[in-house]
Amino acid sequence: MKPVSGTRVRGFTLIELLAALIILSLLALISYRGLSSVLDAREYVARETEKWRRVTAFLARFERDVQLAAPRPVRAGSTTIPAWRGIVMPMAGEALSPYLEFSRFGSAAGTDTARRIAYRHNDKQEIELWLWPGLDSGPGVAPLRYPVLTGVTKLDLHYLTANLAWVETWPVAAAGSAVSTVSSVPHAVRVRIALASGEVVERIFQ
């Protein structure tokens, strides 16, 4: 069938095609930026979730160890070490780091035995867990060391005395005595962690 005389089949002009391409490009750019923002947000949430999961796991482990603390001094060769020993040790440069070492009962579930353990902040921004094979050890027995929390710029530990005062070192001297009994443990421990991402976490464990 022939087209009606006098009618013209009109196509798109070059300007209209360019305008359509520009609009499609803008829509594609907006969609890409929106998708990129969604992916960035998801990655950020995943990083934050993993960070706080590790912090929570560390605090849970520390709390369990503190609750199992045993008021039992240990022997290392010919030396007797207090049941609970909290001191401040030098790190790289002039920085100081708390060092906590104490005796711990085995777990009620039987998954772990009584042993000597320690926590320390090192110069790699890690909190290390030190594990000895048992309570008493012979001379030269070194503990196994495991990083239990990374990305920590500072660790502070304080110990609650019987008169409800917070101190940085343990044992503390009793009234009229140069040193306290080696079997004493604090009433509570205050942990303050400064993360490399800027947050500060503080907890108190009885």
C-alpha positions in Angstrom: 0.0 0.0 0.0 1.5 3.3 -1.0 1.7 6.1 1.6 -0.7 8.9 1.3 0.4 11.5 -1.0 1.9 14.6 0.7 2.8 12.9 4.0 6.5 12.5 5.2 8.0 9.9 7.5 9.9 12.0 10.0 12.9 10.6 12.0 15.0 11.9 14.9 17.2 14.9 14.2 20.8 14.9 15.3 20.1 17.4 18.1 17.3 15.1 19.5 19.7 12.1 19.4 22.4 14.1 21.3 19.9 15.2 23.9 18.7 11.7 24.4 22.2 10.4 24.8 23.0 13.2 27.3 19.9 12.3 29.4 20.8 8.6 29.3 24.4 9.4 30.3 23.2 11.5 33.3 20.8 8.7 34.4 23.6 6.2 34.1 26.0 8.4 36.1 23.3 9.0 38.9 22.7 5.2 39.0 26.4 4.5 39.3 26.9 7.0 42.1 23.9 5.7 43.9 25.2 2.1 43.6 28.7 3.2 44.6 27.3 4.9 47.7 25.3 1.7 48.6 28.4 -0.5 48.2 30.6 2.0 50.2 28.0 2.0 53.0 27.8 -1.8 53.0 31.6 -2.0 53.2 31.7 0.5 56.1 29.0 -1.4 58.0 30.8 -4.6 57.5 34.1 -3.1 58.8 32.4 -1.6 61.8 30.5 -4.8 62.6 33.7 -6.8 62.4 35.6 -4.3 64.6 33.0 -4.3 67.3 32.6 -8.1 67.1 36.4 -8.4 67.9 36.1 -5.9 70.7 33.1 -7.7 72.2 34.9 -11.1 71.9 38.0 -9.7 73.7 36.0 -8.2 76.5 34.0 -11.4 77.0 37.2 -13.4 77.2 38.8 -10.9 79.6 35.7 -11.0 81.8 35.7 -14.8 81.9 39.4 -14.9 82.9 38.9 -12.3 85.6 35.9 -14.2 87.0 38.1 -17.4 87.2 41.0 -15.6 88.9 42.5 -17.8 91.6 44.0 -16.3 94.8 46.9 -18.6 94.5 50.5 -17.4 94.2 52.8 -19.4 91.9 56.4 -20.6 91.9 58.7 -19.8 89.1 61.9 -21.6 90.0 62.9 -20.3 93.4 60.7 -17.2 93.2 57.2 -16.8 94.5 55.0 -14.5 92.3 51.8 -13.0 93.7 48.5 -14.5 92.6 47.6 -11.2 90.9 50.3 -8.9 89.6 49.6 -5.7 87.8 52.6 -3.5 86.8 53.5 -0.9 84.2 56.2 -1.8 81.7 58.1 0.3 79.1 57.3 -0.1 75.4 59.1 1.2 72.4 60.4 4.7 73.0 59.1 6.3 76.2 55.6 4.8 76.2 54.4 2.7 79.1 52.1 -0.2 78.9 50.2 -2.0 81.7 51.0 -5.7 82.2 48.5 -7.9 84.0 49.4 -11.5 85.2 47.3 -13.7 87.4 46.4 -17.2 88.3 43.2 -18.6 86.9 41.1 -21.7 87.7 40.1 -24.1 85.0 36.6 -23.6 83.5 33.6 -25.4 84.9 33.0 -27.0 81.5 36.4 -28.6 81.6 37.6 -27.0 78.4 40.6 -25.4 80.0 42.9 -26.2 83.0 44.1 -24.0 85.8 47.0 -22.0 84.5 48.9 -18.7 84.7 47.9 -16.1 82.1 48.8 -12.5 81.3 47.6 -9.6 79.2 49.8 -6.9 77.7 49.6 -4.1 75.1 52.5 -4.3 72.7 54.1 -1.7 70.3 52.2 -3.2 67.3 48.9 -1.9 68.6 47.9 -5.3 69.8 46.7 -6.7 73.1 48.5 -10.0 73.7 47.3 -13.0 75.7 50.2 -14.9 77.4 49.5 -18.5 78.4 51.8 -20.7 80.6 51.3 -24.5 80.5 50.2 -24.5 84.2 50.3 -22.5 87.4 53.9 -23.3 88.6 56.7 -23.3 86.1 60.3 -24.1 86.1 63.0 -21.6 85.3 63.1 -20.5 81.7 59.6 -21.6 80.8 58.3 -19.0 78.3 54.5 -18.5 77.7 52.8 -18.8 74.4 51.7 -15.4 73.1 48.6 -14.7 71.0 47.2 -11.3 69.8 43.6 -11.2 70.9 42.7 -7.7 69.8 44.3 -5.5 67.2 44.0 -1.8 66.4 44.5 -0.7 70.0 46.5 2.5 70.5 46.3 2.5 74.3 45.3 0.2 77.1 44.7 1.3 80.7 44.1 -1.1 83.6 43.1 -0.1 87.2 42.4 -2.3 90.2 39.9 -1.7 93.0 41.3 -2.0 96.5 39.3 -3.0 99.7 38.8 0.7 100.6 37.3 1.3 97.1 40.3 3.2 95.6 41.5 2.6 92.1 45.2 1.9 91.7 47.5 1.3 88.7 49.7 -1.4 90.2 49.0 -4.6 92.3 49.7 -5.8 94.9 49.3 -2.7 97.0 50.8 -2.2 100.5 48.4 -2.9 103.4 48.3 -0.4 106.3 51.4 -0.7 108.3 53.0 -3.2 105.9 55.5 -2.7 103.1 53.8 -5.2 100.8 50.4 -6.9 100.7 49.8 -10.6 100.9 50.8 -12.4 97.7 47.4 -14.2 97.6 45.3 -11.1 97.4 43.3 -10.2 94.3 41.5 -6.9 93.6 37.7 -6.4 94.1 37.3 -5.3 90.4 39.3 -4.4 87.3 38.7 -1.4 85.1 39.7 -1.7 81.5 40.0 1.3 79.2 40.8 0.7 75.5 41.5 3.4 72.9 41.0 2.1 69.4 43.0 3.3 66.4 39.7 4.4 64.8 39.2 6.9 67.6 36.6 5.2 69.9 37.3 4.6 73.6 35.8 1.6 75.4 35.7 1.3 79.2 34.4 -1.6 81.2 34.5 -2.7 84.9 34.7 -6.3 85.8 34.1 -7.6 89.3 
